[in-house]
Amino acid sequence: MTARPANAHQARLLKLLRDGGPSSRAQLGDLVDLSRSKLAVEVDKLLETGLVVADGLAASRGGRRSHNIRLAPELRFLGVDIGATSVDVAVTNAELEVLGHLNHPMDVREGPVAVFEQVLAMAAKLKATGLAEGFDGAGIGVPGPVRYPEGVPVAPPIMPGWDGFPVREALSQDLGCPVMVDNDVNLMAMGEQHAGVARSVADFLCVKIGTGIGCGIVVGGQVYRGTTGSAGDIGHIQVDPYGRACACGNKGCLEAHFSGAALARDAEEAARSGRSPELAERLAAAGGLTAADVSAAASAGDTAALELIREGGNRVGQVVAGLVSFFNPGLVVIGGGVTGLGHTLLAAVRTQVYRQSLPLATGNLPIVLGELGAVAGVIGAARLISDHLFSPA
């Protein structure tokens, strides 16, 4: 993909076609503030670039039927979601439909060189299936603060060896296409906004609870990143001044008390202390425990597992309640690997938020689990790069 929209009108048309699918000129005219003649000029220019193509006759609205317009069907985006313990890679078309998706276990602490070797191998595997001859752009999510738009991680607590690594530049050379990089939770928010539970919401929070904890902030339909790109780093809000040591160097952070790693540690303690026969049995069989084990134990009615989930949900809810009072969102989405804990976790978060925040902020506030699961991040990554490419150069 070498062409870019020449102006803001063309950029708007491309994004409407991405988000709404094939449309007639008349339908596009209903959505943009352009005269029919000006709209015709801009659509014709986009057709000349090859970014859009004619796509059959549109439904009649009286008079001569026009052709539908759609984004070029051969456009391909690569979405990459790097987590603390695994990597997801997907190929999408221009409408951000996932055509192929791979997941592979990977420890982000192995460093950028090893991780990107795995990413490139997975991208090559997807290409080999015939889904894409090449990629027109790639979006990358990493589990730490990112200086945006340079695409450089900055002192990420759970990513040793990544500080200052030129992710955008390095992968752009390896993939041979434009690359954009962002924090993984921002991409989860963008994925849920594009194709998930937040489709019709302009102002919302997306809380990701995995190995770490972060929050995507969407204001007026746009991700808010802050001055330097670190907005939403709620995992390092203090919930207990005398609490546990955190990987960031401080004490009592939310992430130190409730995240995938903290939950696994607490579960092992419950198992060894005799408080949870169910978890003890699982620990003996596997040699270690994960959030999935806690979820399974809770489903089996294990009292200790249920209490761990409720305590964690209360901690998260305590922080989210403050965010809700400050930001007044229209929706709170809970996502990430720990959402396997399901409605026990959700109920605890809701209880704290509804109890602590003002009724005006919570009266019509849904707090829900994300819809997209493992593909939220890769769809958000494709959305990120398409936002960049569907903007004037």
C-alpha positions in Angstrom: 0.0 0.0 0.0 1.7 3.2 -1.2 -1.2 5.5 -1.6 -2.6 7.6 1.3 -5.6 9.9 1.4 -4.9 13.3 0.1 -7.1 15.2 2.5 -9.3 14.9 5.6 -12.4 14.2 3.5 -10.8 11.2 1.8 -9.5 10.0 5.2 -13.1 10.2 6.6 -14.5 8.2 3.7 -11.9 5.5 4.1 -12.6 5.1 7.8 -16.4 5.0 7.2 -15.9 2.2 4.7 -13.6 0.4 7.2 -16.1 0.7 10.0 -19.3 0.2 8.1 -18.4 -2.0 5.1 -19.4 -1.4 1.5 -21.6 1.7 1.0 -23.2 3.5 -1.9 -22.2 7.1 -2.7 -25.7 8.2 -1.4 -25.1 6.4 1.9 -21.7 8.0 2.3 -23.3 11.4 1.5 -25.6 11.0 4.4 -22.6 10.6 6.7 -20.3 13.4 5.5 -20.7 17.1 5.2 -20.0 17.4 1.5 -22.0 18.4 -1.5 -22.8 15.7 -4.0 -20.4 17.1 -6.5 -17.5 17.4 -4.0 -18.3 13.9 -2.7 -18.2 12.5 -6.3 -14.8 14.1 -6.8 -13.3 12.7 -3.6 -14.6 9.2 -4.3 -13.3 9.3 -7.8 -9.9 10.3 -6.6 -9.9 7.4 -4.1 -10.9 5.0 -6.9 -7.9 6.2 -8.9 -5.5 5.5 -6.0 -6.8 1.9 -5.8 -7.6 2.3 -2.1 -11.3 1.7 -2.9 -13.1 -0.2 -5.7 -16.6 -0.4 -7.1 -18.5 -3.3 -5.6 -21.7 -4.1 -7.4 -25.0 -2.1 -7.6 -26.3 -0.4 -4.5 -29.9 -0.8 -3.4 -32.2 1.6 -5.2 -33.2 4.8 -3.4 -35.2 6.1 -6.4 -33.7 7.1 -9.7 -30.6 5.5 -11.3 -28.9 2.9 -9.1 -25.3 3.7 -8.1 -22.4 1.3 -7.4 -21.4 0.4 -3.9 -17.9 1.4 -2.9 -15.6 -0.7 -0.7 -12.1 -0.7 0.5 -9.7 -2.6 -1.8 -10.2 -6.3 -0.9 -6.5 -7.2 -1.3 -5.4 -4.8 1.5 -3.9 -6.7 4.5 -3.0 -5.6 8.0 -0.9 -7.5 10.5 -2.0 -7.2 14.2 0.5 -8.2 16.8 -0.4 -8.4 20.5 2.6 -9.1 22.7 1.6 -10.1 26.2 3.8 -11.0 29.2 3.5 -14.8 28.6 2.2 -15.2 25.0 2.1 -13.6 21.6 -1.0 -13.3 19.3 -0.6 -12.5 15.6 -3.4 -12.0 13.1 -4.0 -11.0 9.5 -7.0 -8.8 8.8 -8.5 -7.3 5.7 -9.2 -3.6 5.3 -12.5 -3.9 7.3 -10.4 -5.4 10.1 -12.1 -8.8 9.9 -9.7 -11.5 11.2 -8.7 -13.8 8.4 -6.2 -15.8 10.3 -5.0 -15.9 14.0 -2.1 -17.6 15.8 -1.2 -17.7 19.5 2.1 -18.9 20.9 3.5 -19.0 24.5 6.4 -16.6 24.9 8.0 -14.9 27.9 8.4 -11.2 27.2 11.4 -11.2 29.5 13.4 -13.1 26.9 13.8 -9.7 25.2 12.9 -8.0 22.0 15.1 -10.0 19.7 13.8 -13.4 20.7 10.2 -12.1 20.8 10.3 -10.5 17.4 11.9 -13.6 15.9 8.8 -15.5 17.1 6.5 -12.7 15.7 8.1 -12.8 12.3 7.9 -16.6 12.2 4.2 -16.5 13.0 3.6 -13.7 10.4 5.5 -15.9 7.8 3.3 -18.9 8.7 0.2 -16.8 8.1 1.5 -15.6 4.8 2.3 -19.2 3.8 -1.4 -20.2 4.1 -2.2 -17.8 1.3 -3.9 -15.2 3.4 -1.6 -12.4 2.4 1.2 -11.9 -0.2 2.5 -9.1 2.0 1.3 -6.6 4.6 0.2 -3.1 4.0 0.9 -2.1 7.6 1.3 -3.6 11.0 0.1 -2.6 14.5 2.0 -3.8 17.5 1.0 -3.9 21.2 3.4 -4.4 24.1 2.7 -4.8 27.8 4.3 -1.6 29.1 4.5 2.2 28.6 5.2 3.3 25.1 6.4 6.7 23.9 3.9 7.3 21.2 4.2 7.8 18.2 7.9 7.0 18.1 7.0 3.4 19.1 9.6 3.0 21.9 8.9 1.3 25.2 10.0 3.4 28.2 11.1 1.7 31.4 8.5 -1.1 31.3 8.4 -2.8 34.7 7.7 -6.4 33.4 9.9 -6.1 30.3 13.6 -6.2 31.1 15.7 -5.4 28.1 13.0 -3.5 26.3 13.7 0.0 27.6 14.3 2.3 24.6 14.2 -0.5 22.0 13.2 1.0 18.6 10.2 -1.4 18.1 8.6 0.6 15.3 11.7 1.1 13.3 13.1 -2.5 13.7 9.8 -4.2 12.8 9.1 -1.8 9.9 12.4 -2.9 8.3 11.8 -6.6 9.0 8.2 -6.5 7.7 8.7 -4.1 4.9 5.7 -2.0 5.8 4.7 0.9 8.0 4.4 0.0 11.7 2.7 1.6 14.7 3.2 0.6 18.3 1.1 1.2 21.4 0.5 -0.2 24.9 -1.4 -3.4 24.8 -4.4 -2.2 26.8 -4.9 0.7 24.5 -5.2 -1.8 21.7 -7.6 -3.9 23.6 -9.8 -0.8 24.1 -9.6 -0.1 20.3 -10.5 -3.6 19.5 -13.6 -3.6 21.8 -14.5 -0.2 20.3 -14.3 -1.5 16.7 -15.9 -4.9 17.0 -16.8 -5.5 20.6 -18.9 -4.4 23.5 -17.9 -0.7 23.2 -19.1 -0.2 19.6 -21.6 2.5 20.4 -19.8 4.2 23.3 -17.7 7.4 22.9 -16.3 7.7 26.4 -15.3 4.5 28.2 -12.6 2.8 30.3 -11.1 -0.6 29.4 -9.4 -2.3 32.3 -7.0 -5.2 31.4 -6.2 -7.6 34.2 -3.5 -10.1 33.1 0.1 -10.5 34.3 -0.1 -6.8 34.9 -3.0 -4.3 35.1 -3.6 -1.3 32.8 -6.5 0.9 31.6 -7.3 2.1 28.2 -9.0 5.5 28.3 -11.2 6.5 25.3 -12.5 10.1 25.1 -14.8 11.2 22.3 -14.0 8.0 20.4 -10.2 8.5 20.6 -7.7 6.8 22.9 -6.2 9.2 25.4 -2.5 8.6 25.9 -1.5 11.5 28.0 1.5 13.8 27.4 4.1 11.1 27.2 2.1 8.0 26.5 1.7 6.7 30.0 -1.9 7.5 30.7 -3.9 4.6 32.2 -1.1 2.9 34.1 -3.5 2.1 37.0 -1.6 -1.1 38.0 0.8 1.2 39.9 -1.9 3.2 41.9 -1.3 2.4 45.5 -4.0 0.5 47.3 -2.1 -0.3 50.5 0.7 2.0 51.8 2.1 -0.8 53.8 1.5 -3.5 51.2 3.6 -5.8 49.0 6.7 -4.8 47.1 5.9 -4.2 43.4 8.1 -4.8 40.3 8.1 -1.0 39.8 10.0 -0.4 43.0 7.1 0.9 45.1 4.9 -0.8 47.7 1.2 -1.6 47.8 0.5 -1.2 44.1 -2.8 -2.7 42.8 -0.7 -4.9 40.5 1.2 -6.3 43.4 -2.0 -7.3 45.1 -4.1 -8.5 42.3 -2.9 -9.5 38.8 -2.3 -12.9 37.2 1.1 -13.3 39.0 -0.2 -12.1 42.4 -3.3 -14.4 42.1 -1.1 -17.4 41.3 1.2 -16.6 44.3 -1.8 -16.3 46.7 -3.4 -19.4 45.3 -0.2 -21.4 46.0 -0.1 -20.0 49.5 -3.7 -21.1 50.1 -2.9 -24.5 48.8 0.2 -25.0 51.0 -1.5 -23.7 54.1 -4.3 -26.2 53.8 -7.0 -23.6 53.3 -7.9 -25.0 49.8 -7.9 -28.8 49.2 -9.0 -28.1 45.5 -6.0 -25.9 44.9 -3.7 -28.2 46.8 -4.7 -31.0 44.5 -4.0 -28.9 41.4 -0.7 -27.7 42.8 0.4 -31.3 43.5 -0.5 -32.4 39.9 1.0 -29.4 38.0 3.7 -28.1 40.3 2.4 -24.6 40.0 -0.9 -22.6 39.8 -2.4 -20.0 37.5 -5.4 -17.8 37.4 -7.2 -20.5 35.4 -6.7 -22.9 38.3 -8.3 -20.4 40.7 -11.2 -20.0 38.3 -11.7 -23.8 38.1 -11.5 -24.2 41.9 -14.0 -21.4 42.4 -16.4 -23.0 39.9 -16.1 -26.2 42.0 -17.2 -24.2 45.0 -13.8 -23.9 46.7 -14.2 -21.3 49.4 -10.6 -20.1 49.4 -10.6 -19.6 45.7 -13.8 -17.6 45.7 -12.4 -15.4 48.5 -9.2 -14.7 46.5 -11.3 -13.6 43.6 -13.6 -11.4 45.7 -10.6 -9.8 47.5 -9.0 -9.0 44.1 -12.2 -7.7 42.7 -12.6 -5.4 45.7 -9.1 -4.0 45.1 -9.7 -3.4 41.4 -13.1 -1.9 42.2 -11.6 0.4 44.7 -9.3 1.9 42.0 -12.0 1.9 39.3 -14.4 3.7 41.6 -11.9 6.6 41.8 -11.6 6.6 38.0 -15.3 6.6 37.5 -15.8 9.5 39.9 -13.0 11.4 38.1 -13.8 10.6 34.5 -17.5 9.8 34.4 -17.4 7.2 31.6 -20.3 5.7 29.8 -19.0 2.2 30.1 -16.3 0.2 32.0 -15.0 -2.9 30.2 -13.0 -5.6 32.1 -10.8 -7.7 29.9 -7.5 -9.7 30.0 -6.4 -13.2 31.0 -7.9 -13.0 34.5 -11.4 -12.5 33.1 -11.7 -16.3 33.2 -12.6 -15.5 36.8 -15.9 -14.3 35.3 -18.9 -13.0 37.2 -17.5 -13.5 40.7 -14.8 -11.0 39.8 -17.2 -8.7 38.0 -19.7 -8.7 40.9 -16.9 -7.7 43.3 -15.8 -4.8 41.0 -19.3 -3.6 40.5 -20.1 -3.7 44.2 -17.1 -1.4 45.0 -17.8 1.0 42.2 -21.5 1.3 42.8 -20.8 1.7 46.6 -18.0 4.3 46.4 -18.8 6.4 43.3 -21.5 9.1 43.2 -25.0 8.0 42.0 -24.8 10.6 39.2 -21.7 8.8 37.8 -23.0 5.2 38.3 -26.8 5.5 37.7 -26.6 4.3 34.1 -23.0 2.9 34.1 -22.6 -0.7 32.7 -19.6 -2.6 34.0 -19.1 -5.6 31.7 -16.7 -8.2 30.5 -15.1 -7.7 27.1 -16.6 -9.6 24.2 -13.6 -10.3 22.0 -11.3 -12.3 24.3 -8.0 -13.1 22.7 -8.6 -11.2 19.4 -9.3 -7.8 21.1 -5.7 -6.8 21.0 -5.0 -7.9 17.4 -8.1 -6.2 16.1 -7.1 -3.1 18.0 -3.6 -3.3 16.5 -5.1 -3.5 13.0 -7.3 -0.5 13.9 -4.2 1.4 15.1 -2.3 1.0 11.8 -5.3 1.6 9.7 -6.0 4.8 11.5 -2.5 5.9 10.6 -2.6 4.8 7.0 -6.2 6.1 6.5 -5.0 9.6 7.5 -3.4 12.2 5.2 0.3 11.7 4.8 
